[in-house]
Amino acid sequence: MKSANKLFVLSLLAAASSLALNTTATAGEQEDALIAKIVDAYGGAQLENLQSVRIQEEYKNAFPGQGYTSGYVEFVPLKQDAQFDLANERASIEGWTANWNFNFNTRTVSVGEDIVAVNYRSDTYQPAAAPDYYTAFGAMIRSSDTLLAYEISKRPDGAEYLGEETYIGRPHEIISFEIPNSPPLTLHVDSESGWISKMTRETPFGALTYQFRDHITANGIGYGSNFEFFVGSDVNILTVNRTLTANRVRPAIFEIERGIEEEPTRVDTSEMTVDEIADGVHLAGTGNAYTMFADAGDHVIGVGGYAGLSARYDAYKEAAGHDKPLRYQVVTHHHTDHLGGMADALALGAIFVMPANALENVKTAAGAEIPEDRIHIIDGQMNHAPVEVYDVTTSHAESYALAYVPGANIAFQADHYNGNYVDGPSPAGIGTVTLKQAIDDLGLDVDVLLSAHGRKANSWADVEAAVDAYNPNPCVGNRAICR
């Protein structure tokens, strides 16, 4: 899923004008007193001695800047089952969703000394991208007021009392602390009850806000039964249902189920590479950001606008042995993560080729005014030899620019299919199915499919095999989370 992810909020101002500091207590006493109030609210000794916790929830996930349409925000249903063995710092978090664009059922789980990611739709597992407990499971820790209360009780020495403020009409005290591999967390604690009403934090991507409401106590442990998560001023998560169970997590959960096999070897994307796909057509990139560059004689056409476009373009020119200008930059769709390179494209003097519904997001991403003569809106089809661009509809976006190089039978797309494996096809999603249908409807003769998110040049035979193997059942394996 994307994501996935892009999550942020307004930072907390620590100026004296906004916080009424209590100067009568000595250093450390305010922190200790507030932490004691938090611990008491969430269960006292039962919280401090908590061995394990299970949080099951349903919520709606919003996709600002990432939805099917560019005009408004869609929500998708998500379910999550998070189980923490706090005593041994290990966890299992399973997630499931089925919506217009993708179905997934995955689990990140501690297995022995390792953390692995299980994909139940393909019955495979791989090492998790996050190598340690707090990196892999920190997002869920930060999303649970109970786990925040538990964590601050275990690490009070780094806490800092920041003062008082009125929040949602009630007096609150503010305290910050840190957990490993995370920016400082700022808690807004109800002065009377000790419940955590809000947590804020700053990240390299911006600010985030976590809100907790409707606190209840179950079997001696307290938690907010409603949770909302904000990216800036935009809502990202709304809880539909959340339950918490203490000390019921079983050791058997920290195993990989029978029948789950290690996935095939993945393509190495760790370094910047420039691969010649065909005469005059190159794919440049690293990680999950790739751009196709097509030599058009006296200029170059780029397709794929992730952040880092200039670096990819420089690598391409060095590999191709020329210094031709980037005349056209094709914008595949309106999603903001694919517009991180628009400022680079503007500075390079490129003309933007895009679907009409991407225009406003492109203007914002460019960071400066784009001259009108450098904006080309696709009207069904637009040709900039040697590249043809088609405006198609898929499950991923209402209007999508599919790039095609007829002389080489190469198509370029983003977000519909990634060839992750060195050998053979990767699993398909709904997006793969609808993209193939769009290509078939156009009658394009495609031999190779490129991706903005991967280095592999996928054979069309692999794409067809992946589509043929796609299982539309939203609950593959009939797992409890999706029944």
PESULWO-V261880 format. One record per run of one state. SS is the DSSP state (~ for helix, > for strand, _ for the rest). FROM is the first residue (numbers start at 1). LEN is the number of residues. If there is no record, write none. Layout:
SS_FROM_LEN, SS_FROM_LEN
This chain:
__1_28, ~_29_13, __42_3, ~_45_4, __49_3, >_52_11, __63_12, >_75_11, ~_86_3, __89_1, >_90_9, __99_4, >_103_9, __112_2, >_114_6, __120_4, >_124_4, __128_5, ~_133_10, __143_2, ~_145_10, __155_1, ~_156_3, __159_1, >_160_8, __168_2, >_170_8, __178_7, >_185_6, __191_5, >_196_8, __204_2, >_206_13, __219_2, >_221_11, __232_2, >_234_13, __247_4, ~_251_3, __254_7, >_261_2, __263_3, >_266_1, __267_6, >_273_6, __279_2, >_281_6, __287_2, >_289_7, __296_3, >_299_5, __304_5, ~_309_12, __321_4, >_325_6, __331_5, ~_336_4, __340_2, ~_342_6, __348_3, >_351_4, __355_1, ~_356_11, __367_5, ~_372_3, >_375_3, __378_3, >_381_4, __385_2, >_387_6, __393_7, >_400_6, __406_4, >_410_4, __414_7, >_421_1, __422_8, ~_430_13, __443_5, >_448_4, __452_2, >_454_6, ~_460_10, __470_6, ~_476_3, __479_1, ~_480_3, __483_1
